[in-house]
């Protein structure tokens, strides 16, 4: 490790550093589920089924909600650092709403697919699709819970200082959840179009 | 920072560092102190070691003579599956995590790990994950598809009991515990080093634990993903590994070994680290080629992710794939060989003290090298095709995992037990332990090379009465019994020494790393004072002010 990289790593506080390594681990976990999806796409031709039942446009719209929440949580952090508590809480709330809208989108897509008898046990497409997106949704849900805890604490005036390790750590997690979705969306949905 | 006085200068402690631990069982199970958690890891591993050892003996009794009927085929399958799973996940990993837990904060001059409560969480995840795995015995039958749980055998159609479900859930829980512990240790090593303890001065055990934890956070997710997929297949009737409905059983093998091979290094690297601490101290010389030992660890860590398909030579992946993995597997022998030569060069011209710890370290060098050489032969895939799934492989893996990891752990336990308990382990019993273990080990496993070359297949509950097979198997079984007795001597040694062992003092081995600068056992807060760290051997510098290491460094 050269000294520059060393000081960079050491300048992070414990919580963010732990989150960074946790996300490295989580990223590897998702990589294996994504590789499995891609693998079955090529050897078992699941792309045909994906193209038939998925709606990239609709999910694309929900994707925009999720990705903008990465921007809003970044704004929330900025405002906290500037000391504007009202704006901090506001952006936090917007982030939670955007994430919840995405989750609602996922839920309605699952219901729609279920109505067409596309399930996890029907075929290998369903198996790999629901496992991958299901685990992602689980991560979004956990992120929403964490953000809500932060929001409630913020309402109680917990983050009076301009720096909070908890806020930064949860924000880091939330960015991860968003950017993993970029890969998943590309592999599952954009692949049906291109 | 370098003028912090050495412990024992008589100054009173600041009040906030004078804390007491709760006594009794409650004090232990509710503890978040890294030393107590480390010891509880070791105790849990010892109990599981007993279970895994009994399973090994049951197998050896069944195989003692041809066409034996001591165990039914079904019971034999459960026993060998549980033996492998137990020894890897509930013994090797927790012993190493336990020792790392106990030692890392002490070796880097910290008062605890970065996240003490998370530390307790990882311990209890391990304990209860193991309990869940063993619960399968009374819940209809233990898993019986081997420790690597190959699909489609592990699918519902072929493994009809809930054994594989317990296997998956149990290992998911212990796996999460491992990742949590790894993150904790990484942050601790990055953030909690004492002033002056730069990355180039870290004790080699700390170096190797650090690389191991990085392997854990990158390799365990492969296992966790596989376990999740097989669970979904089994409980939700999905199709990941079912070839009939478009799934792929070979993918299980790829995923499992993408975890499984780094795992081999996860359980051997910390043992390398212990050997790297023990050999210099008992040769009275600094380690030869510190940088090379550290760098070869990183090389092993990187290469360990590129060799997984050498477990799959018999699958038929094609010549070019097999060749690639043969080359990478041969390559990984190089950094391992570098270490062996460093250790030998450290011993060369040293004034060696053959304590029990040093005996185990020396024994490690010999038996691990034999295991390494049979590993090199297995990397040549035509050889692998000939001996795949025979006892030759069983011999190889036990030479590296028992001869390597377990001998390394014994070396480490004899070395650090005085620090943990304040008392020395008995050297006479220790020597009995070492020699019976060495003889029993080689009796048990050396003959397996021959049996394997003669074509005896592993994982079959019995064998026909071919010439010589009965005798060789009987030798192996007797060796296993000797190892069992040897283990009892070790446990007896612990029990006796805890009560009436010789008091250890702070630094019984005249060692040089920071853990020996505090009392044995250390106080809750570990250190009253930390000696100045201006080289890799701070306690040497302290004891030899006329000739400190830092004067000789360039």
Interface residues (C-beta under 8 A of the other chain):
Chain A: X1 X6 X9 X10 X14 X17 X18 X21 X22 X24 X25 X26 X28 X29 X31 X32 X33 X36 X39 X40 X43 X44 X45 X46 X120 X121 X123 X124 X126 X127 X128 X131 X135
Chain B: X114 X115 X179 X182 X183 X184 X186 X187 X190 X191 X199 X217 X218 X220 X221 X222 X224 X225 X226 X228 X229 X232 X233 X236 X237 X238 X239 X240 X245 X246 X247 X248 X251 X255 X258
